[in-house]
Amino acid sequence: MALLLLSVLVSACGSAVPASNWPGLTVAGGTVYAITGLPQKVYMLDAETGVQKGMFMPAASAAFKGQTFWWSPVTVGEVTVGEETAFVGFASPTDKVAGLFAFNPATGQELWSVAADDLILAAPTYADGTVYFGTSSGWVYAVDTKVHTVKNGWPFQAKEAIWGSPLVIGERVYVPAMDHRLYCLNAKTGEVVWEFQAGGALAAQPSPNDGTLYQGAFDGRVYAVEAASGQQVSGFDFQAGNWIWSEVLVADGRLYVTSLDGKLYALDAATGQVQAGYPYSVGAADYIRAAPAQVDGLVVIATGSGQVVALNAQTGAKVGATWTGAQGLSILTAPVVSGERVYVLLSSGLVQTFTVVEGQLATGWSFAPPATP
């Protein structure tokens, strides 16, 4: 099924980037940040009603000649007590503009920006006054949010592109890279603490659980790595039938893993053994690039053919009817859960919501970006 994604990829390694920037979706502080429209912008929606609250584009966008813009998903962090800031990666290759942009999450007003060497494809990570992000050239930046400059010792350069968000735990930053390595960096200095070599490219943020990092890879494996040492956890082994592109969902002592083989797996977190009732297959003609989500005892998956499916998390049995978007649409962005509402963003830019009603998903509000003038 990996071949199904070749239409949206230039290559699966090196400094290659997706040939089309699929939409980004974030829910924080009662606001949905959906990167959608043509050309794409950050639409700020009320999370309960879907009513548009604002919009963000860089202040200089009116002068941009290009119409193909590249965005990361939005990240929101509390930079000062009681005051949040939204961060997003933006690039206009035609105009040779690329960088991290900070904006007011209530108004969409641009606050400041820091230039980057290339496209920022994964959501930035905010922690303790610093924003960490990687670029498609393999550089990893740490930006001080008080003085709006790159911190001393940074950026760090991996051997190939960064497609996954950094994970920050304490004084360490864990960075997945397309060079098949998971890097552990000192958060203050950017120095390498350790690096773990996987058997395939790493395109998603690692998932932490009790001192272990779970990392999916393009060789179809999930790796269990000790966060302290970078050593592979003994006794854990799992192999899917195709690439694992997305984050591993850790919930209730299990790992939920999606793959381009069109299956959702539930694994024992200690051994990697597939649990009873799994895997669930969406069919040989479909694939799953997006990470799974959990809400109220359900695991929700979204597929390459635009389907949204809810399963009983424990048994793997399908619950309720499959929701399907318009023909030809795909879902590459992971569903986002906030409260008991699930948010899904289709390749067309349509935001569709679902709520849990009597143990099943029921459709809620939807938002389509305004037509291009």
C-alpha positions as CSV (number, residue, x, y, z in Angstrom):
1,M,0.0,0.0,0.0
2,A,3.0,2.3,0.2
3,L,2.6,2.9,-3.5
4,L,-0.7,4.6,-2.9
5,L,1.1,7.5,-1.3
6,L,3.6,8.1,-4.2
7,S,1.1,10.6,-5.7
8,V,1.7,12.8,-2.7
9,L,5.4,12.2,-2.2
10,V,8.4,13.2,-4.2
11,S,10.5,10.7,-2.3
12,A,10.4,8.8,1.0
13,C,13.9,9.9,2.1
14,G,16.5,12.6,1.9
15,S,15.3,16.2,1.9
16,A,12.2,15.4,-0.1
17,V,8.9,16.9,1.0
18,P,5.3,16.0,0.3
19,A,4.2,17.2,-3.2
20,S,1.1,18.7,-1.6
21,N,0.9,20.0,1.9
22,W,-2.0,18.1,3.5
23,P,-4.1,20.1,6.0
24,G,-3.1,20.6,9.6
25,L,-5.5,20.3,12.5
26,T,-5.1,21.4,16.2
27,V,-7.6,21.9,19.0
28,A,-6.5,24.0,22.0
29,G,-8.2,26.3,24.5
30,G,-11.6,26.0,22.9
31,T,-10.3,26.8,19.4
32,V,-9.9,24.7,16.3
33,Y,-6.9,25.7,14.2
34,A,-7.5,24.2,10.7
35,I,-5.0,24.9,7.9
36,T,-7.3,24.9,4.9
37,G,-8.6,26.8,1.9
38,L,-7.0,27.7,-1.4
39,P,-4.5,29.2,-0.8
40,Q,-4.2,27.7,2.6
41,K,-4.6,29.8,5.7
42,V,-5.0,29.1,9.4
43,Y,-8.7,29.3,10.2
44,M,-9.6,29.7,13.8
45,L,-13.0,28.1,14.7
46,D,-15.0,27.9,17.8
47,A,-14.5,24.3,19.0
48,E,-18.2,23.9,20.1
49,T,-20.0,25.5,17.2
50,G,-17.6,25.6,14.2
51,V,-18.1,29.4,13.9
52,Q,-15.1,31.2,12.5
53,K,-13.4,33.3,15.1
54,G,-10.4,34.6,13.2
55,M,-7.7,33.8,10.7
56,F,-3.9,33.9,10.4
57,M,-1.6,34.7,7.5
58,P,1.8,36.3,7.7
59,A,1.6,40.1,7.5
60,A,3.8,40.1,4.4
61,S,1.6,37.6,2.5
62,A,0.0,40.3,0.3
63,A,3.4,40.7,-1.3
64,F,4.0,37.0,-1.9
65,K,4.0,35.9,-5.6
66,G,3.4,32.3,-5.0
67,Q,0.0,30.6,-4.2
68,T,1.5,27.3,-3.0
69,F,2.1,27.8,0.7
70,W,3.5,25.2,3.1
71,W,2.4,25.0,6.7
72,S,3.0,22.9,9.8
73,P,0.1,22.2,12.2
74,V,-0.3,24.9,14.9
75,T,1.0,24.5,18.4
76,V,-0.3,26.7,21.3
77,G,1.8,27.3,24.4
78,E,1.5,29.3,27.6
79,V,4.6,31.6,27.1
80,T,3.8,33.7,30.2
81,V,1.4,33.0,33.0
82,G,-2.2,33.3,31.7
83,E,-1.0,34.3,28.2
84,E,-0.8,31.9,25.4
85,T,0.9,32.1,22.0
86,A,0.3,30.1,18.8
87,F,3.2,28.9,16.7
88,V,3.1,27.7,13.1
89,G,5.7,26.8,10.5
90,F,5.0,28.7,7.2
91,A,6.9,28.8,3.8
92,S,6.3,30.3,0.4
93,P,9.0,28.6,-1.8
94,T,8.3,30.9,-4.7
95,D,9.2,33.9,-2.5
96,K,12.0,32.0,-0.7
97,V,10.3,32.6,2.7
98,A,10.4,30.0,5.4
99,G,10.2,30.2,9.2
100,L,8.4,29.9,12.5
101,F,5.6,32.4,13.0
102,A,4.1,33.4,16.4
103,F,0.6,34.8,16.5
104,N,-2.1,35.8,19.0
105,P,-4.4,32.7,19.3
106,A,-7.4,35.0,20.1
107,T,-7.1,37.5,17.3
108,G,-4.8,36.0,14.7
109,Q,-2.4,39.0,14.9
110,E,1.2,38.2,14.0
111,L,3.6,38.7,16.9
112,W,7.0,37.8,15.6
113,S,8.9,35.3,13.4
114,V,12.2,33.6,13.0
115,A,13.6,32.5,9.7
116,A,14.4,28.8,9.0
117,D,16.5,27.2,6.3
118,D,13.7,25.2,4.8
119,L,10.1,23.9,5.1
120,I,8.7,23.1,8.6
121,L,6.3,20.2,8.0
122,A,5.6,18.9,11.6
123,A,4.0,20.8,14.4
124,P,6.5,22.8,16.5
125,T,6.9,21.7,20.1
126,Y,6.7,24.2,22.9
127,A,8.3,23.6,26.3
128,D,9.6,26.0,29.1
129,G,10.0,29.1,27.0
130,T,11.5,27.3,24.0
131,V,10.0,26.2,20.6
132,Y,11.6,23.2,19.0
133,F,11.1,22.3,15.3
134,G,12.7,20.5,12.5
135,T,13.0,21.3,8.8
136,S,12.9,19.3,5.6
137,S,16.7,19.9,5.3
138,G,17.3,18.0,8.5
139,W,18.0,21.0,10.8
140,V,16.5,21.1,14.3
141,Y,16.0,24.5,15.9
142,A,15.4,25.7,19.4
143,V,14.0,29.3,19.6
144,D,13.8,31.3,22.8
145,T,10.3,32.8,22.9
146,K,11.4,35.8,25.0
147,V,14.1,37.2,22.7
148,H,12.8,35.4,19.5
149,T,16.2,34.1,18.5
150,V,17.8,30.6,18.1
151,K,19.4,29.5,21.3
152,N,23.2,29.0,21.6
153,G,24.3,25.5,20.5
154,W,21.5,25.2,18.0
155,P,20.4,24.3,15.4
156,F,21.4,20.6,15.3
157,Q,21.6,18.8,11.9
158,A,20.4,15.3,11.2
159,K,21.5,13.5,8.1
160,E,18.1,13.7,6.4
161,A,14.7,15.5,6.7
162,I,12.7,15.9,9.9
163,W,9.0,15.0,9.3
164,G,8.0,14.4,12.9
165,S,7.6,16.8,15.8
166,P,10.3,16.8,18.5
167,L,9.3,15.3,21.9
168,V,10.5,17.2,25.0
169,I,10.8,15.5,28.3
170,G,12.7,17.4,31.0
171,E,16.1,18.4,29.7
172,R,16.0,16.1,26.7
173,V,14.6,16.5,23.2
174,Y,13.8,13.4,21.2
175,V,13.8,13.9,17.4
176,P,12.7,11.4,14.8
177,A,14.4,11.7,11.4
178,M,14.1,10.3,7.9
179,D,17.7,9.1,8.2
180,H,16.3,6.1,10.2
181,R,17.6,7.6,13.5
182,L,15.9,8.7,16.7
183,Y,18.1,11.4,18.2
184,C,18.2,12.4,21.9
185,L,19.5,15.9,22.3
186,N,20.4,18.0,25.3
187,A,17.6,20.6,25.5
188,K,20.0,23.4,26.5
189,T,23.0,22.8,24.3
190,G,21.7,20.8,21.3
191,E,24.4,18.2,21.9
192,V,23.7,14.6,21.1
193,V,23.1,12.4,24.2
194,W,22.4,9.3,22.2
195,E,21.0,8.1,18.9
196,F,19.1,5.0,18.0
197,Q,19.3,3.4,14.6
198,A,16.0,1.9,13.3
199,G,15.5,-0.1,10.1
200,G,13.4,2.5,8.3
201,A,12.6,6.2,8.1
202,L,11.0,7.8,11.2
203,A,8.2,10.3,10.2
204,A,6.3,10.7,13.5
205,Q,6.9,11.9,17.0
206,P,7.8,9.1,19.4
207,S,5.2,8.2,22.1
208,P,6.4,8.0,25.7
209,N,5.2,5.6,28.4
210,D,6.9,4.8,31.7
211,G,10.4,5.5,30.5
212,T,9.9,3.9,27.1
213,L,9.6,5.6,23.7
214,Y,7.5,3.8,21.1
215,Q,8.5,4.7,17.6
216,G,6.9,3.5,14.3
217,A,9.1,3.3,11.2
218,F,8.9,2.8,7.5
219,D,10.2,-0.7,7.8
220,G,6.8,-1.6,9.4
221,R,8.2,-2.0,12.9
222,V,7.4,-0.4,16.2
223,Y,10.6,0.1,18.2
224,A,10.6,0.3,22.0
225,V,13.5,2.4,23.1
226,E,14.6,3.2,26.6
227,A,14.3,7.0,27.0
228,A,17.3,7.2,29.4
229,S,19.8,5.2,27.4
230,G,18.6,4.8,23.8
231,Q,18.8,1.0,24.1
232,Q,16.2,-1.1,22.5
233,V,13.9,-2.7,25.0
234,S,14.5,-6.5,25.2
235,G,11.5,-8.7,24.5
236,F,9.5,-6.2,22.5
237,D,8.9,-7.1,18.8
238,F,6.2,-6.1,16.3
239,Q,6.1,-6.1,12.5
240,A,3.3,-4.7,10.4
241,G,2.7,-5.4,6.7
242,N,3.8,-2.0,5.5
243,W,5.0,1.4,6.6
244,I,4.1,2.9,9.9
245,W,3.9,6.6,9.3
246,S,2.0,7.9,12.3
247,E,2.4,8.2,16.0
248,V,1.7,5.3,18.2
249,L,-1.3,5.8,20.5
250,V,-0.6,4.6,24.1
251,A,-3.8,3.9,26.1
252,D,-4.8,1.6,29.0
253,G,-1.6,-0.5,28.8
254,R,-1.9,-1.0,25.0
255,L,-0.4,0.4,21.9
256,Y,-2.7,1.2,19.0
257,V,-0.8,1.4,15.7
258,T,-2.0,2.1,12.1
259,S,-0.2,1.1,9.0
260,L,-0.2,1.6,5.2
261,D,-1.2,-2.1,5.1
262,G,-4.7,-0.8,5.9
263,K,-4.8,-2.3,9.4
264,L,-5.2,-1.1,13.0
265,Y,-3.2,-3.1,15.5
266,A,-3.6,-3.2,19.3
267,L,-0.4,-4.4,21.0
268,D,0.7,-5.4,24.4
269,A,3.0,-2.6,25.6
270,A,5.5,-4.9,27.1
271,T,5.9,-7.5,24.3
272,G,4.4,-6.0,21.1
273,Q,2.1,-9.0,20.9
274,V,-1.1,-8.4,18.9
275,Q,-4.1,-8.5,21.1
276,A,-7.2,-10.6,20.7
277,G,-9.7,-9.1,18.2
278,Y,-7.0,-7.3,16.3
279,P,-5.9,-6.3,13.7
280,Y,-8.9,-4.6,12.2
281,S,-8.6,-4.2,8.4
282,V,-10.2,-1.4,6.3
283,G,-9.6,-3.5,3.2
284,A,-6.7,-4.3,0.8
285,A,-7.6,-1.3,-1.4
286,D,-7.3,1.3,1.5
287,Y,-4.5,2.5,3.7
288,I,-4.1,4.4,7.0
289,R,-1.6,7.1,7.2
290,A,-3.2,9.0,10.2
291,A,-2.7,8.1,13.8
292,P,-5.6,6.6,15.7
293,A,-7.4,8.5,18.4
294,Q,-9.3,7.4,21.5
295,V,-12.5,8.7,23.0
296,D,-14.9,7.3,25.6
297,G,-13.9,3.6,25.1
298,L,-13.6,3.9,21.3
299,V,-10.6,3.9,19.0
300,V,-11.2,6.1,15.9
301,I,-9.3,5.7,12.7
302,A,-9.4,7.7,9.5
303,T,-8.3,6.2,6.2
304,G,-6.8,7.2,2.9
305,S,-10.1,6.7,1.1
306,G,-11.8,9.2,3.5
307,Q,-13.5,6.8,5.9
308,V,-13.9,7.4,9.6
309,V,-14.4,4.2,11.6
310,A,-15.0,3.7,15.4
311,L,-14.0,0.5,17.1
312,N,-14.5,-0.9,20.6
313,A,-11.1,-0.3,22.1
314,Q,-11.0,-3.6,24.0
315,T,-12.5,-6.0,21.5
316,G,-11.6,-4.4,18.2
317,A,-15.2,-4.8,17.0
318,K,-16.6,-2.1,14.7
319,V,-19.1,0.2,16.4
320,G,-21.8,1.9,14.4
321,A,-21.7,2.9,10.7
322,T,-18.7,3.9,8.7
323,W,-18.7,7.6,7.8
324,T,-17.3,8.4,4.3
325,G,-16.4,11.7,2.8
326,A,-17.1,12.7,-0.8
327,Q,-15.6,10.3,-3.4
328,G,-12.0,10.9,-4.1
329,L,-11.2,12.6,-0.8
330,S,-8.6,11.3,1.6
331,I,-7.8,11.8,5.3
332,L,-4.1,12.0,5.9
333,T,-4.3,14.2,9.1
334,A,-4.9,12.4,12.4
335,P,-8.3,12.8,14.1
336,V,-8.1,15.1,17.1
337,V,-10.1,14.4,20.3
338,S,-11.1,17.2,22.7
339,G,-13.6,16.3,25.4
340,E,-16.0,13.9,23.8
341,R,-15.8,15.5,20.3
342,V,-13.7,14.1,17.5
343,Y,-12.4,16.5,14.8
344,V,-11.4,15.3,11.4
345,L,-9.9,17.2,8.5
346,L,-10.3,15.9,4.9
347,S,-7.9,16.6,2.0
348,S,-10.5,19.0,0.6
349,G,-10.1,21.2,3.7
350,L,-13.5,20.2,5.1
351,V,-13.5,20.0,8.9
352,Q,-16.0,17.4,10.1
353,T,-16.8,16.7,13.8
354,F,-18.3,13.8,15.6
355,T,-19.7,13.3,19.1
356,V,-20.2,10.1,21.1
357,V,-23.9,9.3,21.5
358,E,-24.9,6.1,23.1
359,G,-21.5,4.6,22.6
360,Q,-21.3,5.5,18.9
361,L,-20.0,8.3,16.8
362,A,-22.7,10.8,15.6
363,T,-21.9,13.5,13.1
364,G,-21.7,17.1,14.4
365,W,-20.9,20.4,12.8
366,S,-18.7,20.8,9.7
367,F,-16.8,23.7,8.3
368,A,-15.8,24.3,4.7
369,P,-13.4,27.2,3.9
370,P,-14.8,30.0,1.9
371,A,-14.5,29.7,-1.9
372,T,-11.5,31.3,-3.5
373,P,-12.5,34.8,-4.8
